[in-house]
Amino acid sequence: MTATEAMTPSTGTDALLRVRGLSKGFPVRSRVLRRTLATIQAVDGVDFTIAPGETLGLVGESGSGKSTTARLVMRLIEPSSGTVEFAGTDLTALSGAGLRRVRRDLQMVFQDPFTSLDPRQTVSAVVGEPLRVHDGLRGAAVEQRAAELLALVGLDRRVTSRYPHEFSGGQRQRIAIARALAPNPKLLVCDEPVSSLDVSTQSQVINLLADLQEELGVAYLFISHDLAIVRHVSHRIAVMYLGRIVELGDAEEVYERPAHPYSRALLAAIPLPDPRRRTARAKVPVRGDVGNPASPPSGCHFHPRCPDVMDVCRTEDPPPVQTSSGTTVRCHLHIPVAAAHPVAGPTKIEETKGEA
């Protein structure tokens, strides 16, 4: 088993999306001479896979690199290193017409539906644009298919002549989902799709995504800072910290028995309505803020904030190891477990470390 395979447990099906050693560094330049002063390593050697019809939840604090990862997968920005394979095709090697052909199978739902929808276009034009670009539909055919897609996401077919500002936030996000589904994609990248909505509307959109997955068989990369939401929509969960995936495994396993101290801290931060459960859940003392990606801590990136920090954490970067439960974690607390579940081969994360 390679290190990449360790970070991406098998789902029993060939991967639809396979991300290997994905890194992105943003140079910080001086204003006068435009010299590079530092490099912000937003994503640092990320590995994961998504199977057809599967949901992988990607969770972490703001600034952990989740949205940058989403944009790298979509090729909205170019990676510094690593590969993104979709249905066996390396997207990083494509351009022009080749990339455009793949894009119909790989669509994105953005965080804010108000800014992601053109306010000058009617709903029919918004939803119909992918139909014109990818399928060559025109006129009444676009109107009919747009109405069908709106009905699929729970909106009245008669709203096609209205504009985005005439809808609520939840309705606008349904329109954005309908637009993303227009070319019949195999994978949706959902970047914080419910974070701008109120709690009741969040549940409606989450239930809609679950129903669409069951009906259409579409896979999701679901990105959120809320581990409670990710648990309800995901088959597997990847926990991200300072550009790296520090834990990846079955959703229930990560939620009920988190292996990494950072995962435990995220869980402890979830408010619980039941007072008895509040006292039962141990509080995890995590100090400070997310580290500086332009100058990350030595060793384990989480060690300045970790309640279980050891001397080795300050000097050595922990490799990914697989626990007895099948979860893969980057933490020195679990290194002894690696003797029973070794991870062979070079580590992609270490190979790409420091590359711009």
Order of alpha helices (4+ residues) and beta strands (2+ residues): alpha-beta-beta-beta-alpha-beta-beta-alpha-beta-alpha-alpha-alpha-alpha-beta-alpha-beta-alpha-beta-beta-alpha-alpha-alpha-alpha-beta-beta-alpha
